[in-house]
Amino acid sequence: MIATVIKCSKDDDSEDSSSANRCINEIAGGIFPCNNFDLLATISLTDMGATSGNDSWGWTDPSDGSEYAIIGLNNGTGFIDISIPESPVYLGKLPTATASSSWRDIKVYQNHAFIVSEASGHGMQVFDLTRLRTIVDAPQSFTADTWYTGFGSAHNIVINETTGFAYVVGTSRSETYQGGPLFINIQDPKNPINAEGFLADGNQAYSHDAQVVSYNGPDSDYTNREILISSNEIEVVIADITDKSNPVTIATIGYTNIGYTHQGWFTEDQRYFLLGDELDEQSIGFNSRTIIFDLEDLDNPLFHMEYNGTTPAIDHNGYVKGNTFYLANYRAGIRAIDISDIANKNVKEIGFFDTFPSDDNAEFNGAWNVYPFFESGNIVISDINAGFILVKKSE
């Protein structure tokens, strides 16, 4: 097993053992600033044979509930068994399909990981995650089950698990849809099928990131439609992509102080959309900013409020689970933000775990992604500099 394991025995009264992983006096593991989150374990980039980290996702094995972290690395994708969270096991790596790259993205559907990268000619790797059940001699070097080459490089991949479609975004601007979403039918995961794509109306077709949902929000005009909401560098685009042969732009959204429209996520009731702009902190100088839109009427989106965090760090990827918005905040680590009273514009930070202890400056280091969706409450952080970090809300 290759892991840095930080444990605490409840039967040991010594201060050293009790504080090894718990957040005490706003420090966990001796070095990580924290509030309301405890450290479970870490695995370094060196132990995963990489020099930088990027995206992450997770998989829960339906056969026994075991949890696995999937970590994007500059030279491939790492798989970690976290079924014993204080003792994670690095199972091995799926090497990059072509060259190394700082950008790699992973999503999961039907027990398969789908992986894209900005590496030239990378396409989409498909990896059957059930293979991880029987790993004995770890770590291993894996091969992909399928290599889909219907496109070259891509920044990100989005999957609607309800419909079984993947949406590849941020492809080369010279490709057919100018970097807009490519539609891929993955209902048979090992046999992806091209299903065309979407060239958005508006000021920018290139999509950097997106979310696609089977809509069940407040706008009854679109109930049960497949809705895409994409972050397109200078604006947000909302589209109805139910008919893959005839996708339709519903609305575009602008806002003030645009730096780079990066990524966003619906609240669970699909009423509000929380957007992060990746360059506004650097270019303008305020604290981490989340722009929140009211999408009660998808045809007429409204600005709702701005939330400014407690540090000047750059915001990156954010996801909603229940009434909490989990934000990967680069040098400020991850921040947990209470959105239970978002309708009344009461949004506040309720915890954090800072994976980059030296400072919270607006620079591109630290937490790239957070995966908060495990039923156990274990939260995966993928860090550019530190690799894999596993935390959990303090009890």
N, C-alpha and C positions, 0 to 999 in steps of 0.2 A: 504494500500500500504506500502510495506517495501522497502525503498530506501533512499540513501543519495543523495539528489538532489542539484546540485550546479548551480544556475541560474544567469543570468545577464539581467537586464532590460535596454534596449537601451534608455528608456525615463528618466532614473535616471542618473544624472551627477556625482554622488559620485564615488570616486575612488574604494571604497569597492565593490559596486554593479557591476561596469564595469569590474573589474578584477576578479570577482568570478570564471568565467570559462574560460575567454580568456587567451591566452598565452601572458603575458605582462612582459617585462624584463626577459624573459626566465623562468617564473614561472607561473603555472596555479593552481587554487584552493588553493593557499597559500603554497603548499608543493611540487608540481610536476615540476621538471625541464622539459623544453619543448622548441621546436623550430618549428614554423609553424603548430602546432596542438593545438586545444582548447579542454578543458574538457567539456563534456556534463553532465555526471552523474556517480555515482558509487553505487554498492550494495555490502556490506561486506559479507565475509564468514559467520560471525555470523548470519546475517539476512537470509542467505540461509541454516542455520543449518549444516554447514560443518566446517572442520578445515583446509582444503587445497583445492586449485583449480588446474586444469590441462588444458585439451584441451577445444576447443570451436568451434562452427560453427554457421551458421545462416540459417534462413528460411524466405522467403518472401511469404506471403499468396497471391496466384494468384487471389483470389476473390476480394480483395480490396487494395492490395499493402502494407498491414501492415507488419512491420518487427519484427522479433523475434530473440533474442539471445539464444543460447543453450550452457550452461556452464557445463563442466565436473567438478565434485566435488569428493572428496575422498569417499563419501558415496552415490553417485548417480549422477543424471543429472538434472540441474536446467533449467527452462524455463522462459524467461523474455520478456515481451511485451515492445518493444522500439518504438512503433508507434508514441509516443510523446517522443522524445529522451531525453529531459531534465527532464522528469518525468517517468522513466521506472517502470514497475510493475512486481514484482516477482510473477509469477503465481503458482509456486510450483515445486516439485521435483519428478522425477521417481527414487525410491530407487535402489541401486545396486542389481543385480540379486542374488548375493551370499554375499560375504564379502566386506569390504571397501578396497580400493586400491588407491595408489597415481597415478596410470595410468588408464586413461579412454579416449576413443576416439569416436568421433561422426562424421558421415556424413549424408547427406540428399538426398533422391531421391523420386520423386513423392509424395511429402507432407508427407513423413515419415522420422523419424530419426532412424538411425541404430547405435547401441551403443555396443562397446566391452570394455573389461577391462582385466587387468592382474590379477584380482581377480580369485582365483581358481574356475573352473567350471562355469564361468560367461556366456560363450556363447555369443550370440548376441540378444540384446533386440530390438524390433521394436515398435516404438511409432507413432501413427497417429497424426500428428501435427495439423490437422484440429480440433481436440478436444479443442485446445487452444482458438478457436474463441468464445466459449460460457462460459468461466470461469467467474463466478460472485463473489464467495466467495474465494478470494485468500489470502494466498497460500494454495495449495492442495497437497495431496500425491497421485501420479498417479500410475497406474498399466500398464504394457506393454500390447500391443495388441497381440504380438507374442513373444515367447521366443524360439529362435533357439539354439539347443544344439548339433549341429553337430561337435563342437569342444569345447575345454575347455576355457583356458585363451588365450588372444591375446593382442598384444601391440597396434595395429592400424587397421583401416579399410579404404579402398580406394574404391571409386565408380566411374565407368564410366557411367555418366547419359545418354550418347548416346545409349549404348548397354543394359543398365539395368542389369549390373553385379557388384557385390561387390567382393572385394578382401581383404581377411582377412590376415594380416601379423603379424609376431612375435608370432605365436602360440608356443606351447611347442616343443622343438627340438626333443622330442621323438615321435611326431606325424609323419604321413606318409611322409610329405614333408620337414621334418627337420626344421620347422619354416618358410618355404617358403610360397608363397601366396596360400591360399585356394580360389577356385572359387565358388561363390554362385550366382545363378540366382535369382534376386529379381524383375523381371519384374512384378510379382504379389507380391507387397511388403509384404503382410501379410502371404505369403506362400513361404518362401525361399526354394530353391532347391539346393542341393549339385551338383556341376559341376566339381568335382575333384580338381586339383591343379598343382603346378609347382615346380619341383626340379631343380634349376638352375645349369648349368655348371659353373665351375669357382672354386674359392678358398673358397667360403662361400655361403651356400644355405639359411641360415637364413636371412629373410628380416625384417629390423627394420621399414622401412617406404617405401612408393612408390607413384608413380603417374601413372595412366593408361589413355591413350588418344586414341581417334579414329584419327589416324595420318593423318595430312594434311600439313606436313612440307616440307622442301626442298628436301628430299631424295625420289624421285618418285618411287623407288623400293618398298616402303612401303605405298604408298598412299592408304587410306581407310582401312589399317590394324589396328588391335588393338595392341597398343604398350605399354608395361610395362617398366618402368624404376625404379629400386628399389635400395635403399641404404642398403647394406648388410654388415654392420659393418667394413669391410676392403676394400670394393670395390663397385663400381656401376655396376649393371647388366642391360643390355637392352635386351628385349625379345619380340618376336612376339607371342602373345597369342590369335590370332584370332581363331584358331582351338583349342578349350579347351581340346580336347583329344590328341593334339600333339603340345604343346607349344615348341618354339625353341629359344634358346639363340642366340642373334645376336652378342653381344660383351660384354666384361667386361672392366671396366675402373679403373685403379689405379692412384695414385698421391703421391706426396711427403708429408712427415710429417703427416702420417695417425695417428689419435687418435681413432675416432669412426665415421665411415661413417654413418651419421644420417638421413638427409632428404634433398630433393631438389625439384625444380620446373622448368618446361619449361618456356621460354619466350613465348609470345602468338603466335609468328610465328613458334614455335617449332624448332628454329635454335640453341638456346643456352640452356644449363641446368645449373642452379645455385645450387650448392651443399653446404650444411653446414656439418661440422665435429664437433661433440659435445665435444670432449675431447682435441682437439689440443691446444686450448688457455691455458688450465691448464697444459698440459704436456710439451708444448714447450715455451709458454710465450709471443707470439705476440698478437697484437690486434685482435678483432673478424675477422675471415677470412671466405670469401666466395670464393669457387673454381668454376670457370666458364669454361665449356667445349663447344666446337664447335661441334655440331652434324649435320652438313650439310650432312655428310655421316654416317648413323647409324652404318654401318659395320666398320667404321674407325673413331671413335671419337677422337678428338684432344683437348689437353689442350689449352685453350684460354688465361686465365689470372687469377690472384688472386686479390680480392678486400679486403683490410684491413680497418676495421672501425675505429672509433675515440676513442674507449674505449677498455679495455682488457676483457670486459664481454664475456661470453660464448654465442654463437649463438645457437638458437633452431629452431623453425619452420619458414619458409619463403614462401611467395606466391607472384605471379606476377599478377598485374592488370594494363593493359595498359603498360605504360613505367615506372612503379614504382614497385620496389621490396620491399615488406613490410616484415620486419624481426622481429620476437619476439626474443629479445636479452637478456633474463634473467634479470640480475640486471641493464642493461642499458635500459630497457623498450622496446618499439618498435622503429625501425629506418626505415625511408623511404628513399630509394636509387634510384636515377635516373639512368635508364638503357637505355635511348633513344639513346645513342651513344655507346652502348656496342660493336658494330662491330669494332669501332676504339679504343676500350679499354678505353673509357672515362666513368667511373662509379663514382658517387659521392653521398654523403648523402645530402638530401635536407630538412630533418626535423626529429624530434624525439619527443617522449613523454615517459618520464622516470617514470615508475611506482614503482621503488624502489629507493627513493631519497637518501638513506644514502651513497651509494657508487656504483661503477661500477665494482667491483671485479669479478674475474672469479670463481663464486660460483653459486650453484643451488638454486637461489631464484628469485622472480620477474616474468617477463612476460613469460608465457609458450607458448601462442599461440595468433595469431592475425587473425581476419576474416575481410578482406577488400573488400568483393565482393558485398555489398549492393549498389543498384543504387543510394540511397540517399547520399552516401559518408560517412555515419556513419560507424565507425570502432570499432569492438568489440575486447577488450583485455581481455584475461583470465589470471589472475595472481595467482601464487602459494600462495602468502601471502595476497594479497589485494582483491581477488575475481574478481568481474565484474567491468570493467572500459570501458566507452564509450567515444570516442573522435571523432573529425572531423578536417579535414584540415582547417586552418585559412583562412578566406576570406579577 
